Amino acid sequence: MKSLLFCILFVFSMSCKHPSKEVGARLNQEASASQDGIVSGFLEVPENRSVKNSKTIRLAYRVLKAKGDSPKEDPILYLQGGPGGATLIMQNFWSNNALRADRDIVLMDQRGTGESNAICSDLGARLIQILSMDLTPEEEEVKILEATERCKKEAVAQGTDLSGYNSRENAADFEALRKKLGYNRWNILGGSYGSRLGLTIMRDFPNSVRASILFGIFAPDSEIYTHFISNFNTALMAAFEECGEDPDCNIRYPRVKARFFEALKQLEKEPISFSYNGEPFVLNVQDALLVAHQLLYQKRMIGFLPAYVEALNKRDPDGIRQALGPTTATVNFINFAMYMSVMAYEELPFNGTLEFSKDLERHSEFSTGPAFFNSDPKALENWHSFRAKAHEDQPVVSNIPTLIANGRLDPITPASNAVELSKNLKNSYYMEFKRDGHSLFNSCFFETCRAFLDSPQERPDLSCAAKSGPIPWE
């Protein structure tokens, strides 16, 4: 279930404030312009365009107008990860981003998230409760299925058409937004699931896209479960090697790889009990793997990985609590109903429980997968029966100028995804960050983005990626 965590950029959810009451009041208007150059409004769209007389839903958007006196005509559309990540909470981040200097920044909560017809907003809290229990993977699956079934019944009772929550409909929402806002073309910037959504827009509405920037690549033809454990293992071992090759890290945390597996063996015998946010929490082996997986998402968090291994071995609650924070923040941030609807529709027809199990069997060093991942395909199977046709699993082929970026230590959307995508996007440029994970929001990335958007037909200078600094080991 927690495989939804692969696509959300949790560092943003922790660094961006949630909408204030004042912002919420503005969103109650159909469209309004604020003094700080932000236009807010709602877009009304069919819940399911393939169903005649479908009911409509309202999607909340904001346009952060360019700060400069001579803004360019083509804005930047930011596409959040997930599936299920809210977008409008990133207003503060984008308000002061250098890319806003001469271009509007367009944000919209994707259907089923945030202010846009969110479904079962409390499901994340229920799943954190499950995470806190000392359950076997099998017991965990039972609890997850109970929680998601309850959510499904609530959604259906409210008249929600779960078959309408997929990337194709999502992409059509943004095309409708483009038309409403009056932009001729825009540039899209999407990471993780946002890269899949961006590619879907490029496929379905190519004339609307001037250029695209995609990172943490999760393309329509990517198969998340087939190599899930292998991708995690590759990134984790590479991170341990980085520590071993760094003199300071190696001295402070010798034998970090061996000590990690020693800690897992001990957890199999005796989980660690402590309090977390005032509630009891039991960390078992699959929980420990989930936390390690999430620490690989962002460079700063990778720097804490050896300290987390040390905390596991010393059974230190303070260190474990610090490592656990990003995981629980992400679970609270995601709309699981949207996540499950997209993944059940687009992934299960092409890979699922069998592929995940086979990959786990190939790695005897892991007695189980990360918490909830083991039961993810089963939960999706039970969520709804709608499945995409084969064409939804095909590579997107395009000549739209595209900047592609990926981290070598990405545990969920490996760099190989990006390399494969570049073969189908003939007018693309690829940059790889050797010591980074899933989230690439750093100065080098944004400097390259700005140069690329100014001249998308020219090869940008990608050299700063190779010069990126060392991992900041804690």
Secondary structure, DSSP 8 states (H G I E B T S, - for coil): -GGGGGT--HHHHHHS----HHHHHHHTSSEEE-TTSEEEEEEEEES-TTSTT--EEEEEEEEE--SSSS--SS-EEEE--TTTB-SGGGHHHHHT-GGGGSS-EEEE--TTBTTBT---TTHHHHHHHHHHS---HHHHHHHHHHHHHHHHHHHHHTT--GGG-SHHHHHHHHHHHHHHHT-S-EEEEEETHHHHHHHHHHHH-GGGEEEEEEES---TT--TTTTHHHHHHHHHHHHHHHHHHSHHHHHHSTTHHHHHHHHHHHHHHS-EEEEETTEEEEE-HHHHHHHHHHHTTSHHHHTTHHHHHHHHHHT-HHHHHHHHHHHHHHHHHB-HHHHHHHHHHHTTTTS-HHHHHHHHHT-TT-SS-STTGGGHHHHHHHH------GGGGS---B-S-EEEEEETT-SSS-HHHHHHHHHHBTTEEEEEETT--S---SHHHHHHHHHHHH-TTS----HHHHT-------
